[in-house]
Amino acid sequence: MNIKKHLPWLGALLPVVNMQAETKPNVVIIYIDDMGIGDIGCYGGKFVPTPNIDKIAQDGLLFNQYYSSAPVSSPSRCGLTTGTFPITQGINTFLNGKAANKKCEQRNFLNDNAPSMARAFQSAGYATGHIGKWHMGADATCAMPLLLGIMVSTNIYQRMKALTLIRQSLLPTGSGQLKTV
């Protein structure tokens, strides 16, 4: 494994490496478009109250340095998810329709064989989930989050209708198929 390639997100796993198996911490990543570090209360923001985020920060770890791999949605999410530069995954700007993506010389969705933070967390014994905006592309089944190792995903799949996907293997029938709820 090329360790340099995975450094951007391997740091998130350090608490897992340094702790005993029975005391694994919960890991929650809140990723919000167009929000700066000074916009939330725990970092001094006063414009909009953020009591719930502040409470999570009070009870957990507070990070004071962060590098985003891109200034816009799709590639920055791709960088966080894969731990790679988005361009290496064929994503260089926000994902749009197929014609617009072709004009930008980029893929229509993140490759499901790409490295994945969710898979790394699963190998460490974690359950994984995604709630909210995905914006890394998908086919009509919206199965992309599940293919990248996320066990349960509720997202808007680039539209305003919420969609929840659960790996069938997590359901009592355990058929291994993807299920749309």
MOSULCOR-V258403 format. One record per residue. RES is the residue in one small letter. NEAR is the number of other ideal C-beta (glycine too) atoms within 12 Angstrom. Layout:
# MOSULCOR-V258403
RES,NEAR / RES,NEAR
This chain:
# MOSULCOR-V258403
m,11 / n,11 / i,11 / k,11 / k,17 / h,22 / l,19 / p,28 / w,30 / l,24 / g,24 / a,27 / l,27 / l,17 / p,21 / v,24 / v,16 / n,13 / m,16 / q,10 / a,12 / e,7 / t,11 / k,18 / p,22 / n,18 / v,27 / v,21 / i,27 / i,24 / y,25 / i,20 / d,20 / d,12 / m,20 / g,16 / i,20 / g,15 / d,21 / i,26 / g,22 / c,26 / y,21 / g,16 / g,19 / k,13 / f,13 / v,16 / p,14 / t,23 / p,14 / n,16 / i,25 / d,22 / k,15 / i,20 / a,23 / q,15 / d,14 / g,18 / l,18 / l,18 / f,17 / n,11 / q,9 / y,21 / y,17 / s,24 / s,28 / a,27 / p,17 / v,23 / s,30 / s,38 / p,34 / s,32 / r,37 / c,44 / g,35 / l,37 / t,43 / t,36 / g,32 / t,30 / f,25 / p,36 / i,20 / t,23 / q,34 / g,28 / i,37 / n,26 / t,24 / f,26 / l,36 / n,23 / g,14 / k,15 / a,10 / a,16 / n,21 / k,14 / k,12 / c,23 / e,13 / q,32 / r,29 / n,25 / f,35 / l,37 / n,25 / d,26 / n,15 / a,34 / p,31 / s,32 / m,36 / a,37 / r,27 / a,30 / f,31 / q,21 / s,17 / a,25 / g,16 / y,25 / a,19 / t,31 / g,27 / h,39 / i,21 / g,23 / k,27 / w,35 / h,33 / m,43 / g,40 / a,33 / d,18 / a,14 / t,19 / c,32 / a,27 / m,38 / p,43 / l,38 / l,29 / l,37 / g,30 / i,40 / m,28 / v,26 / s,37 / t,24 / n,31 / i,20 / y,30 / q,25 / r,14 / m,9 / k,12 / a,18 / l,30 / t,25 / l,33 / i,31 / r,31 / q,20 / s,16 / l,23 / l,17 / p,9 / t,12 / g,12 / s,13 / g,13 / q,17 / l,28 / k,25 / t,21 / v,16
